[in-house]
Structures are given as structure tokens and as C-alpha cells.
Amino acid sequence: MKVDGTEGNLALRRNATQSSTYGLWFAEKAVDGNPGPVKSWSACSSTTSQTNPWWRLDLSDTYRVTRVVITNIKECCPERINGAEIRIGNSLENNGNNNPICAVISSIPAGVSSNYTCNDVEGRYVNLIIPGDSRFLTLCEVEVYGEGPCVKQTFVKLKLKSSRSLSEATERVQLLTQLESALAGRGISNVTLRWSQLPEQEVMRKEVAAPQCAQR
């Protein structure tokens, strides 16, 4: 599925968080669909003054991101956005700020929305971070467009020791359900297992010792 244009905004009302919060300028206000053309305090997010302030969006699934749109504050201090990095990926290492860079924002005029091309980079998390000391990160709207969610297939060859007859469909389904449950117990969730081909049964033969003649 490809989503683009205003109605295809993947970021809209998704979960967002930030490194700190200035007053009522909560992280979610940057994805509420309101760019704050009149009162920025009611529609924009902002951190406090700090070292390397960041903001992170969780898309819930992995998407192939084509572009990100950032709307800057219309009132005080639009230069605060200068130098912000847009990072996209699946890692939460360093709060997601180690993911690949999509773009670096040199500047955005006050109240303007700027587009940044991301060349189909894949990721679940979209971060903005401003490197440096005593910096504010203020965002009036973040929009994300792309394709997805991305589904990755992995083929695994298993050799099972079982007394079950896997020629029966119900037995094969039950076995996969048990494997999915075992994976979930190890912290691997959101996985669907399917047979790519019918399992082959290997007959185990027990070697019988050759008869020996009794000696008289």
C-alpha cells in the first residue's frame, strides 16, 4: 500500500515522546494535524533548553519512508530548528538517535512547512535531534509519507524429532502454533509461521545386530 498526500500522513496521532517538555508543549502536539498557525503554544511541541534535545515518533510498524515534512514555529525563534537531524530506523539504541540520517535541516522560515526526501529508508522510528548544548527543539507539525508496513519473510529449514504424523493439516497447524508460542516466550513476537512446502517424513531405521550361531 502506498500512502502519500495529506490524507496519507503516517505520523498523524501516533505515539510520540521527547527528551524533555517545556510547559504544555507536549510531544504529541507535533502529530495532532494542527500546525499551529495562530497560537503555537496550543499546537506545537518543545523541549526545554538542554544538550542534544530529541523528539521521537513511533509508527508502530516498519515503513519505507519517502519524505518527511517539518512545519516550523511561526512566532518566536524559528532559528531553533537549524541543524536538526532527521533519523529513521528500527533501533532504540540511544533513544533512536543512532539510526540512519535522512536529512539535516539547515533552516526553515517561520511558519513554513519544508519537505525532506528520505529515499525509501525503512524504519519504525522517526527521530529529530539537535546536536549541541543549550538547545531547544520546537516542532509545530511532523508529517511522514511512504509505503508499508513492510513485511519481511525469512525461510527456515527445521528438522524435528516428533512422533506426530505431519501429513495431517491439523497437526501441522498445531505444531506451528506451538513454535510461535515458544518464540513469544523468548521475546520474539509479531511473527507468523507458515509452511513453504509440505514437511517430509524421514523414517528412522534401527539397525539390528546380525544373528550369531551358538557354539557347541
Disulfide bonds with the S-S distance in Angstrom:
Cys44-Cys140 1.98
Cys76-Cys77 2.14
Cys102-Cys118 1.99
